[in-house]
């Protein structure tokens, strides 16, 4: 099997596992590009996502097993968070009016793992402060995201069980809430797969380029979106609320004399 120089120094079987994981992530990235470039709701979009999910799950399962075998708790938590993104983005499309057991399991598992990490750091704090901070950041982020999803599912289940409450209450997802969760989950998992490729092929001294590039692209996209919305708001303001003061006609001479 093809191996890479980034895995030099590891035993042969570990090099094969890491190379297999890299190939799975590369295949997942190629599959993930299909839904991005095809019309939403088309057959190509659905087919690409249908194949992307199991391939990404296979890569995450292999990465989680390797992290557990190497006793790397940080990588295991990172893989668990990526699995949450992937599964939550997938269930956002298939989630029904009444939440199923898997809808509760995805955020519940993330919250349970986050609570275990918090308890482990309180009882047996790590000597490496950097790893401890990374784990606590994952734990608090997991508690927030998982708890938010659990609250949303609880409201959804209550509205489903009470028709009167469903009529007079605001829906937890709104009109396009599922789409935002789907896009965030799928794009997040795609970036996780892409990070494996970039960090493997880049030299160790250039690994800082990956997060810096992502942050820069995110800021540019957010700035472009802000400018687009600002132009749209200014245009709509001129249409909806025209400036009558500028177009006000001067009073005619008879009216001026009478005044």
Secondary structure, 3 states (H helix, E strand, C coil): CCCCHHHCCCCHHHHHHHHHHHHHHHHHHHHHHHHHHCCCCCHHHHHHHHHHHHHHHHHHHHHHHHHHHCCCHHHHHHHHHHHHHHHHHHHHHHCCCCCCHHHHHHHHHHHHHHHHHHHHHHHCCCCCHHHHHHHHHHHHHHHHHHHHHHHHHHHHHHHHHCHHHHHHCCCCCCCCHHHHHHHHHHHHHHHHHHHHHHHHHCCHHHCHHHHHHHHHHHHHHHHHHHHHHHHHHHHHHHHHCCCCCCCCCCCCHHHHHHC
